[in-house]
Structure formats: structure tokens, C-alpha cells
Amino acid sequence: MKKPQTFGPVFIDSFSGGAANLKPRDRTPNGVLAALQRDPRVSTFDLSELPWLRGCIDILKRDGRITEDKTEPYPWHKFNINKTMEAA
């Protein structure tokens, strides 16, 4: 019997950044800011499906703590931390 052909490992991308996977106790603007320091990308899906995440991102943007890098391609949003506001 002929052995079936394989094509190597399969990689699955969840299209979720670190901020979307925070535990409930860390779902605060400061928790999201800490997650963005490690992984600055957030998926469009997460922003539309997780109201707590959208709210935290909106607060951080309003307070001038982050700005969005509009050059990041779909399906991602990339946020840069404003160093002058980081300690606020």
C-alpha cells in the first residue's frame, strides 16, 4: 500500500493579538496598554466583537496614550504607545 503524501506542518493564525486574550481582571485600559507594549497589533475582528477591548482602545486614544499606525494592513490595527504618556 502506498503511503499518503504530506505537505509539512500546518500553521493556524487565530487573528487575535495579545490584548484580546486578557483575563477578565486585566481588561482595563492599563491592562490593554501593557498588552500593546508586548504585541502592538489588534485584529479588526477583535475590535468589532469585544466591546471591552474597543472601549479600552478608545480611552487610550482619547487620553493620548496610544496612536494608531494607519499603514498596518487589514485585518490588523497597530497601535504605537506614546512614550511621553506611558507613565501617566
N, C-alpha and C positions, 0 to 999 in steps of 0.2 A: 504494500500500500504506500502511495506517495504521501510524503509529509507536507502539510499545508504551508504555504509561503507566508511569512510575516514581514511586516514593513517597519519594524522598530517600535520604540516606545510611543505612546500617545500622551500628549500633554493637554490638559484641560485648563482653560483660563476661566476663572469664575467671574471676571469683570467686576470684582469688588476690591476696593482699596482697604487699607487698614482701618480707616476711620469708620467704615460701615460695619466692621466686625467688633466694635467696642462692646464690652459688657454693659448692662443697663446702668450700673453705678457710675460708669465713666462717660456716659452720654451727655456731656456738658460741653460748653464752649472750650473750657480749658482742656478737657479730655480730647476733644477733636483737634485742638491745636497741637497737643503732644503727639497725636497720631499723624498729623500732617508733617511734623518735623521728621518722622521716620519714613513716611510714604506720602508724598505731596499730591498724589492723584486720587480722584474720586470719580466713580463712573456716573454717567448720565442716569443710568437705571437706578442706582442707589439714591441719587438726589431726588428722583421722582417718586420712589417707593418708600423712602424712610423720612417721614416728616420731621422727626427729631434731628436728623442729620442736616436737612435743609435749613431748619431753624438755627442750629449752631453755626453753620456756614454763614448764614445771613447776618447773625450777630457779630461774628468775627470780621466780616467785610465791613459792616456798618461802623464798627469800632476802629477800623483801620489797622487791624492786626494781621490781616491777610489780603492779598490781591490775587485776582485770577489771571493766569497766563493764557491769553486768548489764542496763542499759537498751538496749543495742545490739540491734537486731532481727536475727532469723535471715535469712540464713545467715552472719552475721558475729559475731565476738568482737572487742571493742575493749579494748585494754589501755592503762591510764594508767601513766606512769612516775612512780614515787615520787621526787620531787626530792631528798629527804634521802639516798636510797640511790644516786642516779645516779652519784656519783663513786666509789662503792665498787669 
